[in-house]
Amino acid sequence: MAEPRTSGVWKLRVTFVGVTMALLFVRLLPLQTTPSTISGPDIIMAVIFYLSLQRPDAVPSVLIGAIILIEDMFLQRPPGLMAALIILASAWLKLTASQTQDRNWFKDWWMSALAMIATTVIMRIVLTLALVPRPPTLLHYTQLLSTILVFPIVAFVAYYVLQIHPETALDRDKY
């Protein structure tokens, strides 16, 4: 029989894949047929950044890359660019979370907002340098702002509804 820690991590990974695939399915639904002037939040990015801060063992980089690459293909974005940027940002968040002892919810929100801003700005720069047609600037930055603003809701749902609590040092030493 598997250790409780190992089975708990796998349960979180399966939950993560299920939630992200459900979010991608909802995002692909044709709910509006006319082009929009503003963009909704990237909830998948918010979920990845929340889990990278709270439970870094539940979201390995390979899994993040696979999910974002699938999202890139479905949303017709340049394949791999967003995946690479989100992997780098989540690795920075995991490193920062492991080195910071006095974390609170506001610091997590601030760190994830910095990662979201860096991801969006770097993506715009790379698309510009590669001479790839970019979406309108307003769409990118309204999506960024809405993603930053939806992060507390993602954290609330993950903590209270899905019961994803941060791993403490005591939990790591228990097994």
PyMOL commands that set and color helices and strands:
alter all, ss='L'
color gray80, all
select helices_A, chain A and resi 4-28+43-54+56-58+61-75+81-99+105-129+137-161+169-174
alter helices_A, ss='H'
color red, helices_A
deselect
rebuild
show_as cartoon
